[in-house]
Amino acid sequence: MNGNNNTQTTPRLSKKIFVVGKIYDTALMTDQEIKDVVQENLDDYIGEGKVNFSIHTDSNMISLIFIRFTDYYKQNNVDLTKDMIDADAFMVTGEGYNGFQLPSKFQIAPFGYSPYKLGQSDFKMAYKESAELLGADKVRWMKMEVTPHSVVLRIK
């Protein structure tokens, strides 16, 4: 029998975050609880089985991971290092879901033209400003990774 009970756990980053139209507090909810609620909202908003959401919180960063089962980028000639398409911006923020509107908007194409591309820097600015206006903690740092099948936001 091992008498060593010195199991150390890394503290979680405690932060109010903005995901799919709502604010979640990592001090009050586990990653699994947040994942379950966000996934339910995504299924209702986009359709069941179209996006898988996960979240990972550690001591200094929160990763919001959206895996989607369609490749919007194949036909839209988007530079994934600096641009994204509207569907991903709507998915991450929940813009339009149950009437939700971002307080700080990213650019939307006129006359309902979709899909369209927007700059990741424009999206990040709208996300950060909206998150704070909605009551989330200030996003001090943000990295965005867009691939043909996923969007990952890493925030501090």
C-alpha positions in Angstrom: 0.0 0.0 0.0 1.3 3.4 -1.0 1.1 5.8 1.9 1.8 8.8 -0.3 -1.4 10.8 -0.6 0.3 13.9 -2.0 -1.8 14.2 -5.1 -1.5 17.7 -6.4 -4.1 19.2 -8.7 -3.4 22.2 -10.9 -5.8 25.0 -10.1 -8.3 25.9 -12.8 -8.5 29.4 -14.2 -11.6 31.0 -12.7 -13.2 33.2 -15.3 -16.5 34.3 -16.7 -16.5 33.4 -20.4 -18.8 34.1 -23.3 -19.9 31.2 -25.5 -22.9 30.8 -27.9 -24.9 33.8 -26.6 -24.4 33.2 -22.8 -21.9 33.8 -20.0 -20.5 30.9 -18.1 -18.5 31.1 -14.9 -15.7 28.5 -14.6 -15.6 29.0 -10.9 -19.2 27.8 -10.5 -19.4 25.2 -13.3 -17.2 22.3 -14.4 -16.0 22.0 -17.9 -18.4 19.1 -18.4 -21.4 21.2 -17.2 -20.5 24.0 -19.5 -19.9 21.6 -22.4 -23.3 20.0 -21.9 -25.2 23.3 -21.9 -23.3 24.7 -24.8 -23.7 21.5 -26.8 -27.5 21.5 -26.2 -27.7 25.1 -27.4 -25.6 24.3 -30.5 -27.8 21.3 -31.3 -30.9 23.5 -31.1 -29.3 26.4 -33.0 -27.4 24.6 -35.8 -28.8 21.1 -35.7 -28.1 17.9 -33.8 -24.9 16.2 -34.9 -23.5 19.1 -36.9 -21.1 20.5 -34.3 -19.3 19.0 -31.3 -18.3 21.4 -28.6 -15.7 20.9 -25.9 -13.9 23.1 -23.4 -10.7 22.6 -21.5 -9.7 24.8 -18.6 -6.3 24.8 -16.9 -4.4 27.1 -14.7 -3.9 29.9 -17.2 -6.0 29.3 -20.3 -9.4 28.2 -21.5 -9.8 26.4 -24.8 -13.2 26.5 -26.6 -13.2 23.8 -29.3 -15.8 23.6 -32.0 -15.6 20.5 -34.3 -17.9 20.8 -37.3 -18.8 18.1 -39.7 -18.8 20.2 -42.9 -16.1 21.9 -44.8 -17.3 25.4 -45.6 -13.9 26.4 -46.6 -13.4 24.1 -49.6 -15.5 26.2 -52.0 -14.9 29.6 -50.5 -11.2 30.4 -51.1 -10.5 31.6 -47.5 -7.1 32.1 -46.1 -7.4 30.2 -42.8 -4.5 32.1 -41.2 -6.3 35.5 -41.3 -10.0 35.0 -42.3 -13.0 32.9 -41.4 -16.5 32.5 -42.7 -19.7 33.9 -41.3 -21.1 30.5 -40.2 -18.2 30.0 -37.8 -18.6 33.5 -36.3 -22.3 32.9 -35.8 -21.6 29.4 -34.3 -19.1 30.7 -31.7 -21.1 33.7 -30.7 -24.7 32.5 -31.0 -25.6 35.6 -33.0 -29.3 35.3 -33.9 -29.9 32.2 -31.7 -33.2 32.8 -29.9 -33.0 36.5 -30.9 -29.6 37.0 -29.3 -27.7 40.0 -30.7 -24.0 40.8 -30.1 -23.6 44.3 -28.5 -20.5 44.8 -30.6 -21.1 43.4 -34.1 -18.7 41.8 -36.6 -19.3 42.7 -40.2 -22.3 41.1 -41.8 -22.8 41.0 -45.6 -25.7 42.9 -46.9 -28.9 41.3 -48.3 -28.3 38.0 -46.6 -25.4 36.9 -48.8 -23.8 33.8 -47.3 -21.3 32.4 -46.9 -19.0 35.3 -46.8 -15.6 35.7 -45.2 -14.5 38.1 -42.5 -11.2 38.9 -41.0 -10.3 37.0 -37.8 -9.0 40.2 -36.3 -12.5 41.8 -36.8 -14.2 38.8 -35.3 -11.8 38.8 -32.3 -12.4 42.5 -31.6 -16.2 42.0 -31.7 -16.0 38.9 -29.5 -13.8 40.6 -26.9 -15.9 43.7 -26.8 -19.2 41.8 -26.7 -18.0 39.4 -24.0 -17.1 42.3 -21.7 -20.3 44.2 -22.4 -22.4 41.1 -21.7 -20.7 40.6 -18.3 -17.8 38.2 -19.0 -14.4 38.9 -17.7 -12.1 40.9 -19.9 -10.3 38.8 -22.5 -6.7 39.8 -22.0 -5.3 37.4 -24.7 -6.9 35.4 -27.5 -5.6 33.0 -30.1 -7.9 31.6 -32.8 -7.2 28.5 -34.9 -9.5 27.9 -37.9 -9.2 24.7 -39.9 -11.5 23.2 -42.5 -13.3 21.2 -39.8 -12.8 23.2 -36.5 -12.6 26.5 -34.7 -10.5 26.7 -31.5 -10.5 29.8 -29.3 -7.8 30.0 -26.6 -8.5 32.8 -24.1 -6.9 34.2 -21.0 
